[in-house]
Amino acid sequence: MSKQTLAAVAEADPAKRTALYTAMQQELQRSSPYVFIDQAKTEVVLRDNVKGYQQGLNADMVYYDRVSK
């Protein structure tokens, strides 16, 4: 997997890169002893002048004491 990951990271062509990542995910699903059901994803949009924002483990865990603008 490490060699495949490095190849995907280095691939400049978006379609080829997507194909490499897809192949890795399929191989991981096929050979993994675990069943991946769900993975949470939190996206945060900030203005350019906001600095120090750090997201915690979940959406309501934000370290506001580190934020400045």
Residue frames as a rotation matrix with the C-alpha (Angstrom) as fourth column:
MET 1
0.561 0.828 0.000 0.00
0.828 -0.561 0.000 0.00
0.000 0.000 -1.000 0.00
SER 2
0.322 -0.479 -0.817 2.81
0.281 -0.775 0.566 2.46
-0.904 -0.411 -0.115 0.74
LYS 3
-0.756 -0.622 0.204 4.21
0.343 -0.111 0.933 2.26
-0.558 0.775 0.297 -2.78
GLN 4
-0.267 0.754 0.601 0.71
0.922 0.017 0.388 2.62
0.282 0.657 -0.699 -4.24
THR 5
0.632 0.494 -0.598 0.01
0.689 -0.711 0.141 5.62
-0.355 -0.501 -0.789 -2.02
LEU 6
-0.132 -0.776 -0.616 3.25
0.159 -0.630 0.760 7.33
-0.978 0.002 0.207 -3.04
ALA 7
-0.801 -0.116 0.587 2.44
0.578 0.104 0.809 6.69
-0.155 0.988 -0.016 -6.71
ALA 8
0.173 0.953 0.247 -1.04
0.956 -0.223 0.189 8.19
0.235 0.204 -0.950 -6.30
VAL 9
0.526 -0.041 -0.849 0.31
0.463 -0.824 0.327 11.25
-0.713 -0.565 -0.414 -4.48
ALA 10
-0.443 -0.838 -0.317 2.87
0.103 -0.399 0.911 11.83
-0.890 0.372 0.263 -7.24
GLU 11
-0.415 0.339 0.844 0.37
0.897 0.306 0.318 11.38
-0.150 0.890 -0.431 -10.10
ALA 12
-0.886 0.011 -0.464 -0.40
-0.027 -0.999 0.029 14.74
-0.464 0.038 0.885 -11.74
ASP 13
-0.743 0.645 -0.178 -3.27
-0.245 -0.014 0.969 13.56
0.623 0.764 0.169 -13.95
PRO 14
-0.477 0.596 0.645 -6.52
-0.864 -0.184 -0.469 13.77
-0.160 -0.781 0.603 -11.90
ALA 15
0.546 0.730 -0.412 -8.20
-0.797 0.604 0.012 10.85
0.257 0.322 0.911 -13.70
LYS 16
0.095 -0.608 -0.788 -5.20
-0.063 0.786 -0.615 8.56
0.993 0.109 0.036 -13.24
ARG 17
-0.818 -0.390 0.424 -4.84
-0.393 -0.160 -0.906 9.65
0.421 -0.907 -0.022 -9.60
THR 18
-0.018 0.909 0.416 -8.51
-0.993 0.033 -0.115 8.86
-0.118 -0.415 0.902 -8.96
ALA 19
0.614 0.216 -0.760 -8.07
-0.470 0.873 -0.131 5.44
0.635 0.437 0.637 -10.56
LEU 20
-0.393 -0.842 -0.370 -5.05
-0.057 0.424 -0.904 4.71
0.918 -0.334 -0.214 -8.34
TYR 21
-0.768 0.156 0.621 -6.90
-0.640 -0.240 -0.730 5.71
0.035 -0.958 0.284 -5.16
THR 22
0.325 0.942 -0.084 -9.97
-0.943 0.329 0.041 3.72
0.066 0.066 0.996 -6.23
ALA 23
0.329 -0.289 -0.899 -7.85
-0.219 0.903 -0.370 0.61
0.919 0.318 0.233 -6.82
MET 24
-0.761 -0.647 0.051 -6.25
-0.163 0.114 -0.980 1.00
0.628 -0.754 -0.192 -3.38
GLN 25
-0.431 0.683 0.590 -9.62
-0.891 -0.218 -0.398 1.38
-0.143 -0.698 0.702 -1.68
GLN 26
0.555 0.658 -0.509 -11.00
-0.749 0.662 0.040 -1.68
0.363 0.359 0.860 -3.44
GLU 27
-0.056 -0.673 -0.738 -7.93
-0.027 0.740 -0.672 -3.75
0.998 -0.017 -0.060 -2.49
LEU 28
-0.859 -0.240 0.452 -8.20
-0.412 -0.197 -0.889 -2.58
0.303 -0.950 0.070 1.13
GLN 29
-0.001 0.950 0.313 -11.89
-0.992 0.039 -0.124 -3.50
-0.130 -0.311 0.942 1.24
ARG 30
0.547 0.187 -0.816 -11.18
-0.501 0.854 -0.140 -6.90
0.670 0.485 0.561 -0.29
SER 31
-0.012 -0.722 -0.692 -8.26
0.234 0.671 -0.703 -7.85
0.972 -0.170 0.161 1.97
SER 32
-0.510 -0.217 0.832 -9.02
-0.609 -0.592 -0.528 -6.03
0.607 -0.776 0.170 5.22
PRO 33
-0.739 0.254 -0.624 -10.03
0.526 0.796 -0.298 -7.95
0.421 -0.549 -0.722 8.35
TYR 34
-0.664 0.508 -0.548 -12.29
0.242 -0.547 -0.801 -5.01
-0.707 -0.665 0.240 9.23
VAL 35
-0.102 0.705 0.702 -15.52
0.980 -0.049 0.191 -3.81
0.169 0.708 -0.686 7.66
PHE 36
-0.945 -0.219 -0.242 -15.53
0.251 -0.962 -0.109 -0.06
-0.208 -0.164 0.964 7.03
ILE 37
-0.124 0.989 0.080 -19.07
0.972 0.137 -0.192 1.18
-0.201 0.054 -0.978 7.52
ASP 38
0.798 0.440 0.411 -18.85
0.492 -0.870 -0.023 4.93
0.348 0.221 -0.911 7.87
GLN 39
-0.354 -0.876 -0.327 -16.31
0.935 -0.334 -0.118 7.67
-0.005 -0.348 0.938 8.28
ALA 40
0.635 0.607 -0.478 -17.39
0.641 -0.759 -0.112 11.05
-0.431 -0.235 -0.871 9.53
LYS 41
-0.392 -0.710 0.585 -16.17
0.889 -0.456 0.041 14.08
0.237 0.536 0.810 7.64
THR 42
0.502 0.489 -0.714 -16.40
0.666 -0.744 -0.041 17.60
-0.551 -0.455 -0.699 8.95
GLU 43
-0.183 -0.526 0.831 -15.72
0.889 -0.450 -0.090 20.50
0.421 0.722 0.550 6.63
VAL 44
0.310 0.175 -0.935 -15.08
0.686 -0.721 0.093 23.99
-0.658 -0.670 -0.343 7.92
VAL 45
0.230 -0.184 0.956 -15.03
0.792 -0.535 -0.293 27.19
0.565 0.825 0.023 5.89
LEU 46
0.280 -0.233 -0.931 -13.05
0.739 -0.567 0.364 30.14
-0.612 -0.790 0.013 7.25
ARG 47
0.998 -0.043 0.039 -12.22
-0.014 -0.828 -0.560 33.62
0.056 0.558 -0.828 6.05
ASP 48
0.400 -0.916 0.035 -8.59
0.402 0.141 -0.905 34.32
0.824 0.376 0.425 5.15
ASN 49
-0.117 -0.481 0.869 -8.14
-0.493 -0.731 -0.471 36.54
0.862 -0.484 -0.152 8.21
VAL 50
0.794 0.383 0.473 -9.14
-0.602 0.377 0.704 33.84
0.091 -0.843 0.530 10.75
LYS 51
-0.103 -0.924 -0.367 -6.03
-0.552 0.360 -0.752 32.23
0.827 0.125 -0.547 12.27
GLY 52
-0.772 -0.426 0.471 -5.44
-0.617 0.328 -0.715 29.45
0.151 -0.843 -0.516 14.77
TYR 53
0.312 0.945 0.098 -8.69
-0.950 0.307 0.062 27.54
0.029 -0.112 0.993 14.22
GLN 54
-0.826 -0.537 -0.173 -8.36
-0.524 0.844 -0.120 23.94
0.210 -0.008 -0.978 15.34
GLN 55
0.241 0.934 -0.262 -11.13
-0.768 0.349 0.536 21.36
0.593 0.072 0.802 14.97
GLY 56
-0.336 -0.289 0.897 -11.41
-0.842 0.520 -0.148 18.74
-0.423 -0.804 -0.418 17.70
LEU 57
-0.912 -0.069 0.404 -12.62
0.017 0.978 0.206 15.17
-0.410 0.194 -0.891 17.38
ASN 58
-0.228 0.894 0.385 -16.18
0.959 0.275 -0.070 16.22
-0.168 0.353 -0.920 16.63
ALA 59
-0.084 0.230 0.969 -18.03
0.672 -0.705 0.226 19.27
0.735 0.671 -0.096 15.31
ASP 60
0.804 0.471 0.362 -18.71
0.080 -0.690 0.719 20.83
0.589 -0.550 -0.593 18.70
MET 61
0.639 -0.680 -0.359 -15.14
0.589 0.133 0.797 20.47
-0.495 -0.721 0.485 19.95
VAL 62
0.517 -0.441 0.734 -13.44
0.486 -0.554 -0.676 23.64
0.704 0.706 -0.072 18.77
TYR 63
-0.025 -0.635 -0.772 -10.52
0.981 -0.165 0.104 25.32
-0.193 -0.754 0.627 20.54
TYR 64
0.693 0.448 0.565 -11.82
0.590 -0.803 -0.087 28.88
0.414 0.394 -0.821 20.41
ASP 65
0.799 -0.430 -0.420 -9.09
0.131 -0.557 0.820 30.16
-0.587 -0.711 -0.389 22.74
ARG 66
-0.220 -0.931 0.292 -6.61
0.522 0.140 0.841 29.70
-0.824 0.338 0.455 19.86
VAL 67
0.149 0.387 0.910 -8.66
0.985 -0.134 -0.104 31.61
0.082 0.912 -0.401 17.27
SER 68
-0.176 -0.169 -0.970 -7.81
0.302 -0.947 0.110 35.17
-0.937 -0.274 0.218 16.25
LYS 69
0.371 0.241 0.897 -8.44
0.928 -0.069 -0.366 37.50
-0.026 0.968 -0.249 13.36
